[in-house]
């Protein structure tokens, strides 16, 4: 009787594993995980370890989230923050791709600017804030500058790594077929560096988010960071947590709709996607 029982268990586990890997199964597992976290959160609140004004209940945070959504304050803050983020991020991608290409192509640039870029990457985004305030003042340009500097070096380093890791045989094939410099870049370098660049774009986006929140927490103006700062000043922790949840949700949406699909597309074209 032990052999059939063991076989049945293995079959049931295999069925569950196949179901958990489907889109519907992953979604239900994630929802169950969120429900578990919410239950733990509510349990901690019920234990009265911290006062309610420092750790509000999930219901209170949901109520604050709904109130700020219906009165239009939260949608307005999301729109302003995303606009700032998009401007700084697009500029960082353009400059970072150019810098990464130059450091990967020219040895002298790699030994000078490339070394500096590697060192700059260790600086957190908030470290650029004092410089931005001194150069631009407390305005939009300062926040965009922080977003730009927070994302720039991640994109540049990923571009450099992507080009450096292209197999030399690809370049020799292009030269054999008589490809010029532009054709080499378009048909060999650009496709070859895309896996590393896709990862760099995703990493740069996350750094840009951090820089944006750091700038908006100190800049007096509308935005998600300013809503968190307002909640801190008013001792309204439910507003702080509600805004943090919005930032997390926006990050997940961007990852699934943009960067996740981009990575999957790149891996599929390179023949590296898993069935």
N, C-alpha and C positions, 0 to 999 in steps of 0.2 A: 504493500500500500504506500510505502514511502516514495517509490519511484514515480507513480502517477501524480502524487501530491506535489512533489518537487517539480515535475514537468508542468503541471497546471500553474504553479506559482511563477515559473519562468515565463510561461506564455502570457499570463496576466501582466507581469512586469513589462514584457515586450510590447503588449498592447497599450499599456499606460504610457510607455516611453514614446511610442509612435504618436499617440494622441497629444502628449505634452509638447511635441515638436511642431504640431500644426499651429496655424495662426490663431484659430479659435481657442485651442488649448493654452497657448502662451498668454492669450488675453485673460482667460479665466484664472490662470495661476497668478498673474499679476494683480488682478482685482482681489483675489483671496489674500495675497500678501499685503496689499494696502489695507484691507479690512483688519488683518491681524495687527498691523502697526497702529491703526486707529484705535483698536481695542486696548492695546498696551498703553497708548497715550491717555485714553479715558480712565484706565485703571490707575495710572500714576496721578492723574488729577484727583481722582476719588480718594486717594490716600492722604491728601492734604500735606504733601511733603513741602510744597512751595505755596505761597499765597496765590489766589486766583488771578491777581493782576500781573503776576510774573509768569504764570503758566496757565493760560485760559484753556477751556475745554475745546474739543473739536467742534462742538455745536456753536460755541461762541465765535470761533474763527470762521466757521461757515457763514454765520449770520453777518459778520463784518464784511466778508467777501461778497456776499449777496448785496448788502447795502451799498457798498462802494461801486458795485457793478451797475445797479439800477439807477443810481444818481449820476452816472456818467464819469465819475472821477477816475475810476480804474481804467476804463477803456481809453480815456484821454491820456493818462500816464503811460499806458502801454504803447500808444501810437507815438508819443514824443520820444520815449526811450528807444523804440525800434528805429525811428528815424535817425537819431544820433548814432546808434549802433551801426546801421547800414552805411552811413557816410564814412565813419572811421574805418570800418572793416573793409569796404571796397577800396579805399585808398591804401590801406595796409597790404591788401592782396596784390594790387598793382605794383607798389614799390617793393614789397617782399619778393615777388616773383622775379622782378628785374635784378635785385641784389643777389638772390640765390643763383640766378643764371650766370651773372658776372663772376661770382666767386667760384662757381664750378667750371667755368670756361677758361679764366685767366689766372695763372698761378700767383702773379703778383697781387692781384685783388684778393685772392684767397688768403695769402699770407698776411695781409694788412687788414682790410675791411672784414674778411671772414673771421679772423681771430677776434676782432672787436665785437662782431655780431654774436659770437658764441658767449662772450662775457656779458653782453647786454641782456641776453636771454635770462640770466639769473636774477635780474632785477624784477621785483614784483611790480604790477601795474600802478599800485598806489604810490610807489617811489617817484613816479613822474609827475604826481599831482602838484607838489610845491613849485616845480619848475614851470608847469603849465600855468599856474596862477600868476607867477612873476612875469611870464612872457605875454600872456593873453588876458589876465584878469579873471574874475569870476563870471565867465560867460560860456556860451555854447562852444566857442573855439577851444577853450581849455578842456572841456569834457571830450570833445572829438579828438584832441591831441592825445589824451590819456588812452582812449580806446585804440587809436592808431598805434601808439608805441607799445601797448600791451600785446597786440596781435602781430605786429610787423615781423619780429625776429623769429617767431615760430614758423611763419610762412616762408621766410628766407632760408632758414636752416633745412626745412623739409624739401624745398626746391633744390637746394644744393645737394642734399643726400640723394634725391631722386635722380638727378643727372649723373652724379658720381657713380651710382650703382648700376647704370646701364651697361650691360655686357659689351666689351669692346668689339666683339664680333659683329654686333649690329652696325656700328660705325664703319667697319671694314666692308660690310655688305653694301651700305649706302655709297661708299667711295668707289666700290667696284662697278656699281651701276651708273657712276658719273653724276651723282646728286650734288647740286650746289649747296651753299651754306644754308639758304632758306629752306630748301627741300629736306636737308638733313635735320633741321630743327623741327619742321612740321611733321615729317613722317617717321622720325626715329626718336629724337630727343623728347618731344612733347608727349607722345604715347608712352615712352619708356619711363618718364618721371611721374606719370599720373598717379600710380598707387601711393607713392610717398607724398605727392602734392595733395591728394585727397585727404590723407591723414593730417597733413599740416593745416589744411583749410579748416578741418574740424577742430583741431587743437587751437588754432588762432581764433576761431569763433568763441570758444570757451574763455580764452584769455581776454577777448574783447568784452565779453559779458562782465567779467570781474572788474576790468578797468572802468566800464560804464557805471557799475554800481558804486565803485569807490569815488568816482567823480560826482555822481548825483547825491551821494550822502553828504557831501560838503557844499554843493552848489545850491543856492536858494532858487529853486525853479521847479516846474512840474517834471514828473518822471517817477519811475518805480523806486529808485533810490531815495528820492525826496519823500515819498510816502513812508518808507521805512524810517527815515529820519524824523518825520512828523510823529509817527507812532512812538518813537523813543522819547521825543520831547514831551509828548502828552501822556507818557506812561501807559500807552495803549498797546500792550503786547499782542493783542489779537490782530491789530492792524499790521504790526510787524510780521507776524507769522503768516497772515493772509497774503501779504505782498511777496514774502519768500516763496510761498506755494506757487504763486503766479509765475515767478522767475523760473522755478523748477519746471513747471508745466510748459512754459515757452521753450525752455532748453530741450525738453524731451520731444516736443513737436518739431522743432527745427532738426533735431537729430534724426527723427524717423522720416520726415517728409523730404529733407534736403540731403544731409550728409550721409545718412544711412543708405539712401537710394544711390547717391553718387558713388560711394564705396562699392556697393553691390554691382553697379554697372561697370565700374573699372575692373573689378575682379572677374566679372563675367567675360569682358572683352579680352582679358589676359589669360582666360582659361583656368583661373584659380578659384572659382566659386565652387562651393560644396553642393552636391546634389541634395 
